[in-house]
Amino acid sequence: MPVTELDKARSRKTIYAIKDGMFRFWYTFVGKRVSFIERGITEPILDYIIKQLPSLHGTRI
């Protein structure tokens, strides 16, 4: 339900969708690997992202 809804008892359930490429990139590649990135283990992650990026955007790099 919306955050600004005053009468929560009468409110209908609402679903929000965020269409932002940066969010999609973050949750696909970065979010699951933050601990590795923080420890400096970046080369394998970068290699993985480079290989998988075309499937995210549907293009070739």
All heavy atoms as TSV, in Angstrom:
chain	resi	resn	atom	element	x	y	z
A	1	MET	N	N	0.845	-1.180	0.000
A	1	MET	CA	C	0.000	0.000	0.000
A	1	MET	C	C	0.885	1.235	0.000
A	1	MET	O	O	2.003	1.190	0.494
A	1	MET	CB	C	-0.960	-0.054	1.177
A	1	MET	CG	C	-0.449	0.415	2.514
A	1	MET	SD	S	-1.663	0.275	3.817
A	1	MET	CE	C	-1.963	-1.459	3.859
A	2	PRO	N	N	0.415	2.299	-0.553
A	2	PRO	CA	C	1.237	3.507	-0.634
A	2	PRO	C	C	1.624	4.042	0.744
A	2	PRO	O	O	0.847	3.965	1.695
A	2	PRO	CB	C	0.324	4.501	-1.350
A	2	PRO	CG	C	-0.672	3.669	-2.062
A	2	PRO	CD	C	-0.853	2.438	-1.238
A	3	VAL	N	N	2.801	4.563	0.848
A	3	VAL	CA	C	3.310	5.118	2.102
A	3	VAL	C	C	2.462	6.305	2.545
A	3	VAL	O	O	2.241	6.519	3.733
A	3	VAL	CB	C	4.779	5.556	1.939
A	3	VAL	CG1	C	5.294	6.211	3.197
A	3	VAL	CG2	C	5.635	4.377	1.550
A	4	THR	N	N	1.962	7.066	1.591
A	4	THR	CA	C	1.215	8.282	1.916
A	4	THR	C	C	-0.263	8.024	2.203
A	4	THR	O	O	-0.995	8.966	2.489
A	4	THR	CB	C	1.317	9.273	0.749
A	4	THR	OG1	O	0.814	8.645	-0.440
A	4	THR	CG2	C	2.756	9.700	0.538
A	5	GLU	N	N	-0.680	6.782	2.144
A	5	GLU	CA	C	-2.084	6.448	2.382
A	5	GLU	C	C	-2.443	6.725	3.844
A	5	GLU	O	O	-1.813	6.179	4.757
A	5	GLU	CB	C	-2.339	4.976	2.050
A	5	GLU	CG	C	-3.773	4.558	2.177
A	5	GLU	CD	C	-4.662	5.216	1.140
A	5	GLU	OE1	O	-4.259	5.330	-0.015
A	5	GLU	OE2	O	-5.763	5.634	1.516
A	6	LEU	N	N	-3.446	7.558	4.076
A	6	LEU	CA	C	-3.837	7.903	5.442
A	6	LEU	C	C	-4.759	6.851	6.045
A	6	LEU	O	O	-4.643	6.506	7.213
A	6	LEU	CB	C	-4.518	9.276	5.461
A	6	LEU	CG	C	-3.620	10.450	5.033
A	6	LEU	CD1	C	-4.430	11.736	4.995
A	6	LEU	CD2	C	-2.432	10.576	5.950
A	7	ASP	N	N	-5.690	6.356	5.266
A	7	ASP	CA	C	-6.638	5.359	5.767
A	7	ASP	C	C	-6.189	3.973	5.321
A	7	ASP	O	O	-6.656	3.419	4.339
A	7	ASP	CB	C	-8.044	5.666	5.245
A	7	ASP	CG	C	-9.104	4.811	5.919
A	7	ASP	OD1	O	-8.758	4.021	6.825
A	7	ASP	OD2	O	-10.280	4.941	5.534
A	8	LYS	N	N	-5.265	3.386	6.078
A	8	LYS	CA	C	-4.674	2.111	5.697
A	8	LYS	C	C	-5.685	0.972	5.725
A	8	LYS	O	O	-5.558	0.024	4.962
A	8	LYS	CB	C	-3.496	1.801	6.597
A	8	LYS	CG	C	-2.451	2.899	6.617
A	8	LYS	CD	C	-1.090	2.352	6.485
A	8	LYS	CE	C	-0.079	3.457	6.646
A	8	LYS	NZ	N	0.468	3.925	5.444
A	9	ALA	N	N	-6.681	1.045	6.534
A	9	ALA	CA	C	-7.678	-0.020	6.619
A	9	ALA	C	C	-8.501	-0.116	5.338
A	9	ALA	O	O	-8.916	-1.205	4.943
A	9	ALA	CB	C	-8.582	0.218	7.825
A	10	ARG	N	N	-8.751	0.986	4.668
A	10	ARG	CA	C	-9.574	0.982	3.457
A	10	ARG	C	C	-8.743	0.955	2.176
A	10	ARG	O	O	-9.295	0.898	1.090
A	10	ARG	CB	C	-10.469	2.222	3.443
A	10	ARG	CG	C	-11.527	2.167	4.539
A	10	ARG	CD	C	-12.415	3.355	4.518
A	10	ARG	NE	N	-12.747	3.734	3.142
A	10	ARG	CZ	C	-13.613	4.657	2.800
A	10	ARG	NH1	N	-14.234	5.319	3.745
A	10	ARG	NH2	N	-13.850	4.963	1.552
A	11	SER	N	N	-7.450	0.985	2.308
A	11	SER	CA	C	-6.577	1.036	1.145
A	11	SER	C	C	-6.550	-0.307	0.427
A	11	SER	O	O	-6.674	-1.364	1.032
A	11	SER	CB	C	-5.153	1.398	1.573
A	11	SER	OG	O	-4.312	1.401	0.453
A	12	ARG	N	N	-6.383	-0.257	-0.878
A	12	ARG	CA	C	-6.212	-1.466	-1.667
A	12	ARG	C	C	-4.725	-1.758	-1.765
A	12	ARG	O	O	-3.889	-0.873	-1.705
A	12	ARG	CB	C	-6.770	-1.263	-3.066
A	12	ARG	CG	C	-8.243	-0.999	-3.037
A	12	ARG	CD	C	-8.726	-0.802	-4.435
A	12	ARG	NE	N	-10.122	-0.386	-4.404
A	12	ARG	CZ	C	-10.846	-0.180	-5.464
A	12	ARG	NH1	N	-10.320	-0.323	-6.657
A	12	ARG	NH2	N	-12.099	0.171	-5.353
A	13	LYS	N	N	-4.411	-3.030	-1.945
A	13	LYS	CA	C	-3.004	-3.384	-2.100
A	13	LYS	C	C	-2.486	-2.803	-3.400
A	13	LYS	O	O	-3.132	-2.844	-4.419
A	13	LYS	CB	C	-2.832	-4.893	-2.098
A	13	LYS	CG	C	-3.117	-5.524	-0.758
A	13	LYS	CD	C	-2.843	-6.981	-0.799
A	13	LYS	CE	C	-3.124	-7.593	0.567
A	13	LYS	NZ	N	-2.901	-9.034	0.560
A	14	THR	N	N	-1.268	-2.299	-3.365
A	14	THR	CA	C	-0.663	-1.676	-4.528
A	14	THR	C	C	0.696	-2.319	-4.778
A	14	THR	O	O	1.442	-2.583	-3.842
A	14	THR	CB	C	-0.469	-0.168	-4.304
A	14	THR	OG1	O	-1.735	0.406	-3.989
A	14	THR	CG2	C	0.094	0.495	-5.526
A	15	ILE	N	N	1.013	-2.557	-6.024
A	15	ILE	CA	C	2.303	-3.099	-6.396
A	15	ILE	C	C	3.024	-2.050	-7.239
A	15	ILE	O	O	2.465	-1.526	-8.196
A	15	ILE	CB	C	2.151	-4.401	-7.199
A	15	ILE	CG1	C	1.479	-5.462	-6.336
A	15	ILE	CG2	C	3.505	-4.885	-7.698
A	15	ILE	CD1	C	1.163	-6.735	-7.091
A	16	TYR	N	N	4.254	-1.757	-6.842
A	16	TYR	CA	C	5.064	-0.805	-7.585
A	16	TYR	C	C	6.107	-1.564	-8.390
A	16	TYR	O	O	6.659	-2.552	-7.925
A	16	TYR	CB	C	5.768	0.173	-6.644
A	16	TYR	CG	C	4.823	1.114	-5.949
A	16	TYR	CD1	C	4.318	0.830	-4.690
A	16	TYR	CD2	C	4.442	2.286	-6.569
A	16	TYR	CE1	C	3.449	1.699	-4.069
A	16	TYR	CE2	C	3.577	3.170	-5.940
A	16	TYR	CZ	C	3.079	2.864	-4.691
A	16	TYR	OH	O	2.225	3.721	-4.084
A	17	ALA	N	N	6.400	-1.101	-9.570
A	17	ALA	CA	C	7.456	-1.671	-10.396
A	17	ALA	C	C	8.430	-0.559	-10.760
A	17	ALA	O	O	8.022	0.508	-11.205
A	17	ALA	CB	C	6.874	-2.283	-11.658
A	18	ILE	N	N	9.701	-0.831	-10.555
A	18	ILE	CA	C	10.727	0.148	-10.871
A	18	ILE	C	C	11.429	-0.319	-12.136
A	18	ILE	O	O	12.000	-1.405	-12.178
A	18	ILE	CB	C	11.741	0.286	-9.721
A	18	ILE	CG1	C	11.025	0.754	-8.462
A	18	ILE	CG2	C	12.866	1.230	-10.109
A	18	ILE	CD1	C	11.888	0.769	-7.230
A	19	LYS	N	N	11.352	0.502	-13.160
A	19	LYS	CA	C	12.017	0.180	-14.420
A	19	LYS	C	C	13.239	1.069	-14.556
A	19	LYS	O	O	13.181	2.150	-15.123
A	19	LYS	CB	C	11.064	0.393	-15.592
A	19	LYS	CG	C	9.934	-0.587	-15.607
A	19	LYS	CD	C	9.081	-0.392	-16.836
A	19	LYS	CE	C	7.951	-1.401	-16.846
A	19	LYS	NZ	N	7.135	-1.282	-18.058
A	20	ASP	N	N	14.329	0.596	-14.006
A	20	ASP	CA	C	15.573	1.348	-14.032
A	20	ASP	C	C	16.706	0.365	-14.276
A	20	ASP	O	O	16.883	-0.590	-13.520
A	20	ASP	CB	C	15.771	2.075	-12.708
A	20	ASP	CG	C	16.987	2.980	-12.692
A	20	ASP	OD1	O	17.892	2.790	-13.519
A	20	ASP	OD2	O	17.038	3.880	-11.850
A	21	GLY	N	N	17.475	0.588	-15.313
A	21	GLY	CA	C	18.566	-0.310	-15.656
A	21	GLY	C	C	19.612	-0.434	-14.573
A	21	GLY	O	O	20.224	-1.485	-14.403
A	22	MET	N	N	19.828	0.628	-13.818
A	22	MET	CA	C	20.840	0.575	-12.760
A	22	MET	C	C	20.414	-0.372	-11.646
A	22	MET	O	O	21.222	-1.136	-11.120
A	22	MET	CB	C	21.088	1.984	-12.206
A	22	MET	CG	C	22.254	2.058	-11.292
A	22	MET	SD	S	23.750	1.633	-12.198
A	22	MET	CE	C	24.921	1.617	-10.902
A	23	PHE	N	N	19.131	-0.342	-11.271
A	23	PHE	CA	C	18.635	-1.276	-10.260
A	23	PHE	C	C	18.767	-2.712	-10.751
A	23	PHE	O	O	19.174	-3.600	-10.013
A	23	PHE	CB	C	17.176	-0.993	-9.903
A	23	PHE	CG	C	17.001	0.143	-8.948
A	23	PHE	CD1	C	16.461	1.327	-9.375
A	23	PHE	CD2	C	17.379	0.022	-7.633
A	23	PHE	CE1	C	16.291	2.388	-8.503
A	23	PHE	CE2	C	17.224	1.070	-6.745
A	23	PHE	CZ	C	16.675	2.262	-7.187
A	24	ARG	N	N	18.403	-2.921	-12.011
A	24	ARG	CA	C	18.500	-4.266	-12.573
A	24	ARG	C	C	19.950	-4.744	-12.559
A	24	ARG	O	O	20.233	-5.877	-12.197
A	24	ARG	CB	C	17.943	-4.280	-13.990
A	24	ARG	CG	C	17.891	-5.649	-14.586
A	24	ARG	CD	C	17.160	-5.629	-15.898
A	24	ARG	NE	N	17.147	-6.953	-16.461
A	24	ARG	CZ	C	17.002	-7.219	-17.724
A	24	ARG	NH1	N	16.824	-6.232	-18.585
A	24	ARG	NH2	N	17.021	-8.442	-18.170
A	25	PHE	N	N	20.883	-3.883	-12.971
A	25	PHE	CA	C	22.304	-4.235	-12.950
A	25	PHE	C	C	22.756	-4.555	-11.531
A	25	PHE	O	O	23.421	-5.564	-11.279
A	25	PHE	CB	C	23.145	-3.091	-13.520
A	25	PHE	CG	C	24.614	-3.358	-13.474
A	25	PHE	CD1	C	25.224	-4.086	-14.470
A	25	PHE	CD2	C	25.387	-2.880	-12.418
A	25	PHE	CE1	C	26.588	-4.337	-14.431
A	25	PHE	CE2	C	26.748	-3.135	-12.367
A	25	PHE	CZ	C	27.344	-3.864	-13.374
A	26	TRP	N	N	22.402	-3.691	-10.584
A	26	TRP	CA	C	22.838	-3.874	-9.198
A	26	TRP	C	C	22.361	-5.204	-8.642
A	26	TRP	O	O	23.145	-5.980	-8.104
A	26	TRP	CB	C	22.326	-2.731	-8.324
A	26	TRP	CG	C	22.644	-2.950	-6.874
A	26	TRP	CD1	C	21.862	-3.551	-5.950
A	26	TRP	CD2	C	23.853	-2.602	-6.200
A	26	TRP	NE1	N	22.494	-3.607	-4.741
A	26	TRP	CE2	C	23.723	-3.022	-4.868
A	26	TRP	CE3	C	25.011	-1.968	-6.609
A	26	TRP	CZ2	C	24.726	-2.844	-3.939
A	26	TRP	CZ3	C	26.012	-1.782	-5.669
A	26	TRP	CH2	C	25.859	-2.218	-4.350
A	27	TYR	N	N	21.066	-5.477	-8.773
A	27	TYR	CA	C	20.528	-6.693	-8.181
A	27	TYR	C	C	20.902	-7.948	-8.950
A	27	TYR	O	O	20.852	-9.052	-8.403
A	27	TYR	CB	C	19.015	-6.593	-8.017
A	27	TYR	CG	C	18.661	-5.650	-6.892
A	27	TYR	CD1	C	18.122	-4.401	-7.150
A	27	TYR	CD2	C	18.915	-5.996	-5.581
A	27	TYR	CE1	C	17.825	-3.523	-6.131
A	27	TYR	CE2	C	18.630	-5.123	-4.543
A	27	TYR	CZ	C	18.082	-3.890	-4.829
A	27	TYR	OH	O	17.802	-3.030	-3.812
A	28	THR	N	N	21.312	-7.815	-10.201
A	28	THR	CA	C	21.750	-8.971	-10.965
A	28	THR	C	C	23.210	-9.302	-10.689
A	28	THR	O	O	23.559	-10.473	-10.530
A	28	THR	CB	C	21.563	-8.723	-12.482
A	28	THR	OG1	O	20.190	-8.460	-12.726
A	28	THR	CG2	C	21.987	-9.926	-13.289
A	29	PHE	N	N	24.066	-8.305	-10.619
A	29	PHE	CA	C	25.498	-8.550	-10.539
A	29	PHE	C	C	26.144	-8.153	-9.218
A	29	PHE	O	O	26.995	-8.870	-8.708
A	29	PHE	CB	C	26.229	-7.813	-11.664
A	29	PHE	CG	C	25.831	-8.276	-13.032
A	29	PHE	CD1	C	25.222	-7.408	-13.909
A	29	PHE	CD2	C	26.060	-9.570	-13.437
A	29	PHE	CE1	C	24.863	-7.822	-15.179
A	29	PHE	CE2	C	25.699	-10.007	-14.693
A	29	PHE	CZ	C	25.095	-9.127	-15.570
A	30	VAL	N	N	25.800	-7.030	-8.680
A	30	VAL	CA	C	26.547	-6.477	-7.544
A	30	VAL	C	C	25.997	-6.931	-6.203
A	30	VAL	O	O	26.756	-7.372	-5.334
A	30	VAL	CB	C	26.573	-4.932	-7.610
A	30	VAL	CG1	C	27.339	-4.357	-6.433
A	30	VAL	CG2	C	27.175	-4.470	-8.923
A	31	GLY	N	N	24.710	-6.838	-6.011
A	31	GLY	CA	C	24.113	-7.096	-4.705
A	31	GLY	C	C	24.505	-8.418	-4.075
A	31	GLY	O	O	24.779	-8.499	-2.878
A	32	LYS	N	N	24.584	-9.463	-4.881
A	32	LYS	CA	C	24.914	-10.798	-4.369
A	32	LYS	C	C	26.402	-10.958	-4.084
A	32	LYS	O	O	26.807	-11.920	-3.452
A	32	LYS	CB	C	24.497	-11.856	-5.393
A	32	LYS	CG	C	23.031	-11.850	-5.706
A	32	LYS	CD	C	22.732	-12.799	-6.850
A	32	LYS	CE	C	21.286	-12.654	-7.279
A	32	LYS	NZ	N	21.004	-13.449	-8.486
A	33	ARG	N	N	27.211	-10.023	-4.575
A	33	ARG	CA	C	28.662	-10.162	-4.481
A	33	ARG	C	C	29.332	-9.012	-3.725
A	33	ARG	O	O	30.539	-8.817	-3.842
A	33	ARG	CB	C	29.233	-10.255	-5.894
A	33	ARG	CG	C	28.739	-11.502	-6.606
A	33	ARG	CD	C	28.970	-11.439	-8.095
A	33	ARG	NE	N	28.389	-12.595	-8.740
A	33	ARG	CZ	C	27.146	-12.653	-9.187
A	33	ARG	NH1	N	26.345	-11.620	-9.076
A	33	ARG	NH2	N	26.679	-13.744	-9.758
A	34	VAL	N	N	28.581	-8.281	-2.964
A	34	VAL	CA	C	29.127	-7.123	-2.248
A	34	VAL	C	C	30.256	-7.532	-1.308
A	34	VAL	O	O	31.279	-6.853	-1.232
A	34	VAL	CB	C	28.013	-6.378	-1.478
A	34	VAL	CG1	C	28.598	-5.358	-0.525
A	34	VAL	CG2	C	27.067	-5.706	-2.448
A	35	SER	N	N	30.106	-8.633	-0.609
A	35	SER	CA	C	31.144	-9.030	0.342
A	35	SER	C	C	32.468	-9.305	-0.367
A	35	SER	O	O	33.534	-8.986	0.141
A	35	SER	CB	C	30.707	-10.250	1.152
A	35	SER	OG	O	30.488	-11.354	0.299
A	36	PHE	N	N	32.414	-9.900	-1.553
A	36	PHE	CA	C	33.641	-10.138	-2.318
A	36	PHE	C	C	34.260	-8.819	-2.773
A	36	PHE	O	O	35.473	-8.635	-2.710
A	36	PHE	CB	C	33.368	-11.018	-3.541
A	36	PHE	CG	C	32.985	-12.425	-3.187
A	36	PHE	CD1	C	31.674	-12.843	-3.309
A	36	PHE	CD2	C	33.928	-13.324	-2.729
A	36	PHE	CE1	C	31.314	-14.136	-2.992
A	36	PHE	CE2	C	33.586	-14.616	-2.403
A	36	PHE	CZ	C	32.267	-15.025	-2.529
A	37	ILE	N	N	33.421	-7.929	-3.249
A	37	ILE	CA	C	33.902	-6.629	-3.725
A	37	ILE	C	C	34.549	-5.851	-2.579
A	37	ILE	O	O	35.603	-5.246	-2.745
A	37	ILE	CB	C	32.758	-5.828	-4.373
A	37	ILE	CG1	C	32.288	-6.541	-5.650
A	37	ILE	CG2	C	33.189	-4.398	-4.686
A	37	ILE	CD1	C	31.000	-6.007	-6.230
A	38	GLU	N	N	33.937	-5.887	-1.412
A	38	GLU	CA	C	34.494	-5.184	-0.252
A	38	GLU	C	C	35.837	-5.763	0.168
A	38	GLU	O	O	36.680	-5.057	0.715
A	38	GLU	CB	C	33.516	-5.229	0.911
A	38	GLU	CG	C	32.301	-4.357	0.705
A	38	GLU	CD	C	31.261	-4.508	1.797
A	38	GLU	OE1	O	31.293	-5.524	2.532
A	38	GLU	OE2	O	30.406	-3.615	1.908
A	39	ARG	N	N	36.045	-7.063	-0.064
A	39	ARG	CA	C	37.321	-7.704	0.280
A	39	ARG	C	C	38.362	-7.543	-0.811
A	39	ARG	O	O	39.478	-8.014	-0.677
A	39	ARG	CB	C	37.105	-9.185	0.577
A	39	ARG	CG	C	36.390	-9.398	1.905
A	39	ARG	CD	C	36.300	-10.846	2.238
A	39	ARG	NE	N	35.135	-11.386	1.529
A	39	ARG	CZ	C	34.898	-12.670	1.340
A	39	ARG	NH1	N	35.745	-13.572	1.755
A	39	ARG	NH2	N	33.818	-13.060	0.714
A	40	GLY	N	N	37.975	-6.906	-1.924
A	40	GLY	CA	C	38.927	-6.660	-2.998
A	40	GLY	C	C	39.006	-7.764	-4.032
A	40	GLY	O	O	39.889	-7.770	-4.873
A	41	ILE	N	N	38.106	-8.724	-3.955
A	41	ILE	CA	C	38.081	-9.818	-4.928
A	41	ILE	C	C	37.211	-9.366	-6.094
A	41	ILE	O	O	36.016	-9.645	-6.156
A	41	ILE	CB	C	37.526	-11.113	-4.292
A	41	ILE	CG1	C	38.320	-11.454	-3.038
A	41	ILE	CG2	C	37.528	-12.256	-5.295
A	41	ILE	CD1	C	37.726	-12.562	-2.209
A	42	THR	N	N	37.834	-8.619	-6.997
A	42	THR	CA	C	37.048	-7.991	-8.059
A	42	THR	C	C	37.262	-8.587	-9.444
A	42	THR	O	O	36.363	-8.523	-10.274
A	42	THR	CB	C	37.365	-6.493	-8.123
A	42	THR	OG1	O	38.778	-6.324	-8.307
A	42	THR	CG2	C	36.930	-5.788	-6.847
A	43	GLU	N	N	38.438	-9.154	-9.718
A	43	GLU	CA	C	38.714	-9.665	-11.061
A	43	GLU	C	C	37.732	-10.750	-11.499
A	43	GLU	O	O	37.190	-10.663	-12.603
A	43	GLU	CB	C	40.161	-10.167	-11.163
A	43	GLU	CG	C	41.166	-9.055	-11.284
A	43	GLU	CD	C	40.949	-8.194	-12.516
A	43	GLU	OE1	O	40.682	-8.753	-13.602
A	43	GLU	OE2	O	41.051	-6.968	-12.387
A	44	PRO	N	N	37.466	-11.786	-10.684
A	44	PRO	CA	C	36.511	-12.803	-11.139
A	44	PRO	C	C	35.103	-12.236	-11.328
A	44	PRO	O	O	34.372	-12.649	-12.231
A	44	PRO	CB	C	36.512	-13.857	-10.034
A	44	PRO	CG	C	37.596	-13.499	-9.099
A	44	PRO	CD	C	38.062	-12.122	-9.414
A	45	ILE	N	N	34.735	-11.276	-10.502
A	45	ILE	CA	C	33.412	-10.665	-10.614
A	45	ILE	C	C	33.318	-9.831	-11.880
A	45	ILE	O	O	32.330	-9.899	-12.610
A	45	ILE	CB	C	33.100	-9.826	-9.357
A	45	ILE	CG1	C	33.031	-10.746	-8.143
A	45	ILE	CG2	C	31.810	-9.041	-9.534
A	45	ILE	CD1	C	32.992	-10.063	-6.831
A	46	LEU	N	N	34.360	-9.070	-12.157
A	46	LEU	CA	C	34.384	-8.267	-13.375
A	46	LEU	C	C	34.324	-9.153	-14.615
A	46	LEU	O	O	33.592	-8.861	-15.558
A	46	LEU	CB	C	35.619	-7.380	-13.407
A	46	LEU	CG	C	35.750	-6.449	-14.598
A	46	LEU	CD1	C	34.546	-5.503	-14.674
A	46	LEU	CD2	C	37.038	-5.661	-14.522
A	47	ASP	N	N	35.080	-10.255	-14.613
A	47	ASP	CA	C	35.040	-11.189	-15.738
A	47	ASP	C	C	33.631	-11.752	-15.930
A	47	ASP	O	O	33.137	-11.854	-17.053
A	47	ASP	CB	C	36.033	-12.337	-15.532
A	47	ASP	CG	C	37.479	-11.878	-15.596
A	47	ASP	OD1	O	37.740	-10.799	-16.173
A	47	ASP	OD2	O	38.348	-12.591	-15.059
A	48	TYR	N	N	32.994	-12.119	-14.823
A	48	TYR	CA	C	31.632	-12.654	-14.887
A	48	TYR	C	C	30.666	-11.607	-15.449
A	48	TYR	O	O	29.841	-11.911	-16.312
A	48	TYR	CB	C	31.184	-13.107	-13.501
A	48	TYR	CG	C	29.748	-13.543	-13.458
A	48	TYR	CD1	C	29.365	-14.774	-13.962
A	48	TYR	CD2	C	28.768	-12.712	-12.916
A	48	TYR	CE1	C	28.046	-15.178	-13.928
A	48	TYR	CE2	C	27.449	-13.102	-12.884
A	48	TYR	CZ	C	27.093	-14.337	-13.389
A	48	TYR	OH	O	25.780	-14.720	-13.357
A	49	ILE	N	N	30.778	-10.376	-14.966
A	49	ILE	CA	C	29.884	-9.307	-15.429
A	49	ILE	C	C	30.077	-9.058	-16.920
A	49	ILE	O	O	29.105	-8.930	-17.665
A	49	ILE	CB	C	30.111	-8.010	-14.621
A	49	ILE	CG1	C	29.618	-8.200	-13.187
A	49	ILE	CG2	C	29.409	-6.827	-15.277
A	49	ILE	CD1	C	29.969	-7.069	-12.250
A	50	ILE	N	N	31.324	-9.013	-17.370
A	50	ILE	CA	C	31.595	-8.774	-18.784
A	50	ILE	C	C	30.991	-9.881	-19.643
A	50	ILE	O	O	30.429	-9.610	-20.706
A	50	ILE	CB	C	33.113	-8.627	-19.024
A	50	ILE	CG1	C	33.594	-7.309	-18.421
A	50	ILE	CG2	C	33.445	-8.690	-20.509
A	50	ILE	CD1	C	35.102	-7.153	-18.391
A	51	LYS	N	N	31.075	-11.124	-19.190
A	51	LYS	CA	C	30.507	-12.239	-19.949
A	51	LYS	C	C	28.982	-12.217	-19.946
A	51	LYS	O	O	28.343	-12.603	-20.917
A	51	LYS	CB	C	31.004	-13.564	-19.384
A	51	LYS	CG	C	32.453	-13.821	-19.664
A	51	LYS	CD	C	32.912	-15.104	-19.020
A	51	LYS	CE	C	34.412	-15.283	-19.179
A	51	LYS	NZ	N	34.920	-16.433	-18.434
A	52	GLN	N	N	28.379	-11.805	-18.844
A	52	GLN	CA	C	26.921	-11.852	-18.694
A	52	GLN	C	C	26.209	-10.582	-19.127
A	52	GLN	O	O	24.993	-10.586	-19.324
A	52	GLN	CB	C	26.554	-12.159	-17.241
A	52	GLN	CG	C	27.020	-13.497	-16.754
A	52	GLN	CD	C	26.398	-14.628	-17.541
A	52	GLN	OE1	O	25.213	-14.623	-17.836
A	52	GLN	NE2	N	27.214	-15.609	-17.902
A	53	LEU	N	N	26.915	-9.489	-19.270
A	53	LEU	CA	C	26.302	-8.203	-19.590
A	53	LEU	C	C	25.469	-8.222	-20.876
A	53	LEU	O	O	24.377	-7.655	-20.886
A	53	LEU	CB	C	27.365	-7.113	-19.649
A	53	LEU	CG	C	26.869	-5.685	-19.545
A	53	LEU	CD1	C	26.092	-5.480	-18.250
A	53	LEU	CD2	C	28.022	-4.711	-19.612
A	54	PRO	N	N	25.929	-8.878	-21.934
A	54	PRO	CA	C	25.074	-8.909	-23.137
A	54	PRO	C	C	23.705	-9.541	-22.901
A	54	PRO	O	O	22.713	-9.120	-23.480
A	54	PRO	CB	C	25.888	-9.744	-24.130
A	54	PRO	CG	C	27.292	-9.576	-23.691
A	54	PRO	CD	C	27.235	-9.477	-22.184
A	55	SER	N	N	23.626	-10.535	-22.034
A	55	SER	CA	C	22.329	-11.161	-21.761
A	55	SER	C	C	21.405	-10.212	-20.982
A	55	SER	O	O	20.197	-10.286	-21.106
A	55	SER	CB	C	22.500	-12.468	-21.003
A	55	SER	OG	O	23.031	-12.232	-19.717
A	56	LEU	N	N	21.999	-9.316	-20.201
A	56	LEU	CA	C	21.194	-8.355	-19.451
A	56	LEU	C	C	20.584	-7.305	-20.385
A	56	LEU	O	O	19.427	-6.945	-20.256
A	56	LEU	CB	C	22.050	-7.661	-18.386
A	56	LEU	CG	C	21.333	-6.604	-17.536
A	56	LEU	CD1	C	20.390	-7.293	-16.566
A	56	LEU	CD2	C	22.344	-5.778	-16.785
A	57	HIS	N	N	21.375	-6.849	-21.319
A	57	HIS	CA	C	20.935	-5.785	-22.224
A	57	HIS	C	C	20.480	-6.296	-23.584
A	57	HIS	O	O	19.985	-5.527	-24.386
A	57	HIS	CB	C	22.055	-4.753	-22.429
A	57	HIS	CG	C	22.392	-4.007	-21.176
A	57	HIS	ND1	N	21.526	-3.081	-20.628
A	57	HIS	CD2	C	23.455	-4.058	-20.347
A	57	HIS	CE1	C	22.070	-2.597	-19.530
A	57	HIS	NE2	N	23.224	-3.176	-19.337
A	58	GLY	N	N	20.707	-7.581	-23.842
A	58	GLY	CA	C	20.305	-8.139	-25.111
A	58	GLY	C	C	21.166	-7.691	-26.267
A	58	GLY	O	O	20.733	-7.683	-27.407
A	59	THR	N	N	22.395	-7.286	-25.968
A	59	THR	CA	C	23.306	-6.825	-27.024
A	59	THR	C	C	24.654	-7.512	-26.837
A	59	THR	O	O	24.925	-8.101	-25.797
A	59	THR	CB	C	23.525	-5.304	-26.961
A	59	THR	OG1	O	24.060	-4.973	-25.670
A	59	THR	CG2	C	22.237	-4.556	-27.197
A	60	ARG	N	N	25.470	-7.383	-27.835
A	60	ARG	CA	C	26.843	-7.923	-27.745
A	60	ARG	C	C	27.810	-6.804	-27.426
A	60	ARG	O	O	27.639	-5.686	-27.862
A	60	ARG	CB	C	27.253	-8.573	-29.062
A	60	ARG	CG	C	26.488	-9.804	-29.350
A	60	ARG	CD	C	26.984	-10.424	-30.625
A	60	ARG	NE	N	26.292	-11.679	-30.791
A	60	ARG	CZ	C	26.905	-12.821	-30.988
A	60	ARG	NH1	N	28.201	-12.870	-31.089
A	60	ARG	NH2	N	26.209	-13.928	-31.112
A	61	ILE	N	N	28.839	-7.158	-26.663
A	61	ILE	CA	C	29.882	-6.192	-26.324
A	61	ILE	C	C	31.173	-6.631	-26.978
A	61	ILE	O	O	31.521	-7.748	-27.001
A	61	ILE	CB	C	30.068	-6.061	-24.796
A	61	ILE	CG1	C	28.817	-5.472	-24.199
A	61	ILE	CG2	C	31.263	-5.206	-24.470
A	61	ILE	CD1	C	28.858	-5.328	-22.707
